[in-house]
Amino acid sequence: MGRMMADMAEETQEGAFHIPFGAMLKLKIDGILIPVEIKSQLVGMLKDEYLLITHPTPLATTKPKLFPGNRVIAQYQSGDTVVVFGVQIKAFLLKPIRVVVLEYPDKVLRRKLRAES
């Protein structure tokens, strides 16, 4: 049975970013050293301005690191491609809605997945 691996070939694109609403994101947040899977969901965006994501889970682990200026690496899978981008946090909101505001990415890394024996 084959396993999925990321291809070594990587493509960086500027200005060619599309992420569907509701996409599940895997996150790495600067300063979190505990090896825990952090997840969030895209709930909105304004092109070239910002992304809105749900509060990451587990929130207890991530909340102290969700401050403006901290860096986040996000990735999501779209078909046979993994899309990765790094941005800074703009804001962590509790009211009127619970979201994290991220910068809009200016560079995106795309990696094709392939089956290997």
N, C-alpha and C positions, 0 to 999 in steps of 0.2 A: 504494500500500500504506500502511495506517495505521501510526502508531507509538504506543506506549503512553506516556502522560504521567500524572503525578499530578494529580488534581483540585485546584483551589484550596480547595475546601471541606474543612475538617479537623474532626474530632470528638475531643475529649478526654474520656476516661471514667475514673472512679475506681472501683476495685473490680470492674471488668468485664473481667478479664484472663484469657485462656486461650491457652496456647501448647502445641501438641502436642509430645510427646517426640520427639526426633530432628529437630526443626525446624532447618534451617540458618540461622544468623544472620550478618549482615554487621555488623561492629563498627567503631566509631571510638573510640579510646582516647586520653584526654587526654595530651598530651605527645608524641604520635607525629606528626611533621610530614612524614614521607616519604609521598608519595601511593602507598600500596600497599593492595590489597584485603585486608582482614583478615576471616577467616571462623572460625566455631566452630559447635558443635552443642549443643543443649540435651539434657542426659542425665538431669536430675532436678530436682525442686522440692518445696518444702513451702509450700503456700499461705500467703500473708501473712508468710512468713519469709525464704526465699531461693530462688535459682535455681542450678543446677549446670550449668556448660558445660565442654566439652572445652577443652584448652589452645588458644588461638587460633593460626592459622597465617597468616603465617610466625612461628614461635616466637622465632627469633633477634631479630627486629625488635620483638616485643611484650613479651618477658620482662622487660626492665628497667622497664617501665611497669605491670606487674601486681602492684601493691602495695596493701594495704588503704587505702581512702579515695580512691583515684584513681577518676575518673569514666569511665563507658563509655556510649556511645549504641549501642543495638542495634536492628536492624530485621530483619524477616522478612516474607515474602509468604505470605498465606493466600488462595488463590483470586484474586479481583480486588481485594484489599485489601492495602496495605502497613501493617504495624503497627510503630510506633517507640516506644521507651521509653528513658529515661535512668536509670541507677542507679550506685551506688558499688560498688567491689570490696570484699568482706568478707575474702577470703583467697585465696591462690594456693598450692595444694597439689601436692606431688610424691609424697608417700606418705601413706596407703597406696594412694591412687589419684591420678591426674593430672587435677585439675579446678580450675576457678576458681569460687569462690563469690561470687555477686552478690546484692545486696539484691533483695528482691521489689519490683517496681514498684508505686507507688501511683497513677501516672497513665500512661495509654497514649494515644498519638495514632494514629488510624486514617485512612488516606487511600485513597479509592477510585481505582482506575486506570480510565482510559477510553481508547478508541481515538480518535485524531485523524488527519485527513488531512494 
